Each structure stands twice: as C-alpha cells, then as structure tokens.
C-alpha cells in the first residue's frame, strides 16, 4: 500500500493474459495486490512463480513481487473479494456463435462479489464488455447483496498487447477510466498516478465503447492495407512503399499498415464481431466493419493461391511453415491464421514441417504430429530441410536474421512465400531464393 493512499488492497479477478500482467504491474508500482482465478491449477502454477502462458519479461516480475509479498494469489475468489478495496474484473468474454460476447464469466464473478461484500468496493470492468454492461453489474449486485450494498462500478478498458504486455502496462499511451462518482474517480487516478500517463476520464458507457472502437479501427487499418496490397499486385506496385508514403502522414500513422495474411488473435476478431452485434442490436449501420471482416477472412484463400502460383501443384509437396502464434512474442494461437493455413494445405495433400519458438505445444493440441504428413521441428532450419518452399506465417524476429546460405543448403527448392512481408526481398533473392511477398514487386 502506498503511503497515505485512500485504499489498501487491489484485487484482480481473473489471471489470464490481461489479469496477470495487471496484477504484477500494480504490485511492482507499490500497491498491495491479491490475484485470484477460478482455475486452481493456474493459481497453483502462479503461486510458485511460473507463468501459465508465454509473455516476455512477465515471469521475473511475478517471482520478484511474490517474494517481496506485494502480490499474493489465491484460488478462493471470495477471499480475494473480502480482502480488497478495488476489484478489477479480468475474466474472459469469449464469442458466441452470433458474434455477441458470452458474459457468463462476468456474471458469475459479479455474483461472487455480491455474496462477499464486507464494505464499500470499487468494481472495475477490465474485461472487454459491451456498452451498458455496467448497468447490469449494478443490477446484479443489488439483486444478490441487497439495496444497502455500498459499491461503485467503473470502466477501465485494457490496452495490453500480447507479447508486449509488461511494457504496455508501464508505458501506456493513455489510460481510460469511466466513472459515476467522485470517489471512484479519485481512487483510480490515485492508483494510476505512478505511471504519469495521459488519463481520459469519461462516463462509463463512453469508456465501454472506447475499447471496441479502438480495436475495430485497428482491424479496419489492417484490412485497408491488405485491400491496397491486392491492387499493388494487380498493377505492379509495392504495398510497403505505399504504406510508408501514407503512414508518414501524421493523420494516418504507420502502425497497423503492414500487409499480410490478416489479423488474428483473441481480441481483434472477437471485438470486431461484438461491436457489429452491438450496432445491430441498436439498429445502427455497421456495414463498413462487416466489409473489414470479409476482407480479412479472404486473406487465407489469397495466401494459399499465392503458394499455388509459386509451386503449381501442391499435392505431395513438402512445405515448411515458420510461425504458428497469431503474432510474435506470444504462444497464443486463438484465431491464429496459421491454423487455417495448416487446414487448407493438408486438404491440398501437402506434407508440413512446422516451427514456432513458443506456440508448437498449443498447436499440437489441435494438429497432433503425424509423420511424415505433419512434423514439428526444433528450429527454422530443421523445418526447411527438404522442403519445396518456406511459408512465413508469423513474423518472429529470428526469421529476419537467419543465414540464408545455410537455409539454401538444406532446402529442396529455394522458394519463400512471405505472408508477413518481414524479409528483405533483395537479400533473399541475392542468396538465390525465389521470393513471393504480399503486394510486393
């Protein structure tokens, strides 16, 4: 607890990709933190200083703060509620078949809060939830705890990127808080003060909208540049130069203008569909975002066609797939483009040699190893052995720094299909490779 603070303990309810970095981050800032999760196996792992997923720089900070006593974890959610003054709800909101978010985990943890209220609590939505969820949270608390319950509900959307979550926590470009009382505002401003970051204070409904709007706009930028890449291929232009030319405009910026095989992961696809669903419920035309999703869905087909253009017949060809996670520096494969690429190529009758620095064990749960049809390799070089082409699906940094002469020595045909435009075409072509990028000459 910081000296002279208005509250004593911060509770983090849910210790996944959002909750665990948040818990460790607040503890590192000097707050007393208790984290909890309904998954007791996960809690047991965290309690001994082991991170249940791959996230750079997180595990050393976890161990440090556990050892110092600023962070404790428990599988008893009720205990965490009772011990805490501020409660961050960081549980999952997975997608339902109609695109709407499944809020059952949110409802469950709110009921647990209501059943364990022992004084005023500030309940903070950290999970990405639809606008007006706070109103349901308040109604649920009152139903299960009674009208005398003392609490506030606030919104504080997360902007942590997998692979850079620790950096993002300590160096946020903005912090958004939606509040309905001066007390809630004061506590959250006090909590985040050590970060010295820009803070946007707004009402709860507006705050809830900001996260969905932000992720949908990022998805729009990705689909926009992918659309432009198709035109570049048709007319013989270079999409990387187009992106550079427009990205230098400060009104546009260079971020998320990297053409490739499309976005994936847990957040962008789910949040885009949820935002579309929200708009439909309120009879607002979001056809623009439906087109964003259509363009992204088509990227896998375009990538497989590009592989066919490079190799002609795919049946019985051996292909090395470099990169399985949905982005670098994570082992997360939720909605990863690699999964669709693997499925499509297996349907074509290819033999696949897969490599990823972090995500192979997760992919094995979906695609078990079946030699010689499907092999997992210990390195990018091993995956390239006797392959007829290398397909780059995730732009891990190590792929950019390989000795291409060594790669050429082991590969059957020196062909690269770069689904992320992460390589320098001149460099690999000078090494004797045929290079096929996305929207590049």
Protein Blocks (a to p, Z undefined) as FASTA:
>chain_A
ZZhiabfbdcdehjafklmmmmmmmmmnopacddddfblklmmmmmnopafbdcehklmm
mmmmmmnopaccdfblklmmmmpmbdcdfbdcdddfkopacfklmmmmmmmmmmmggbjc
ddddfbdcdehklmmmmmmmmmmnojkbccdddddddfbdehilmmmmmmcfbdcdddfb
fklmmmmmmmmmmnopacddddfklmmmmmmmmmmmmmmmmmmmmmmmmmmmmnopafkl
mmmmmmmpmklopghpagcebpedjklmmmmmmmmmmmmmnopafklmmmmmmmmmmmmm
mmmmmmmmmnopaghpacddehjbfbehiabfghiaklmmmmmmmmnopacddddfklmm
mmmmmmccddfkbccdfbfklmmgopabdcdfbdcfklmmccfklmmmmpmbdcdddfko
pacfklmmmnopacddehiZZ
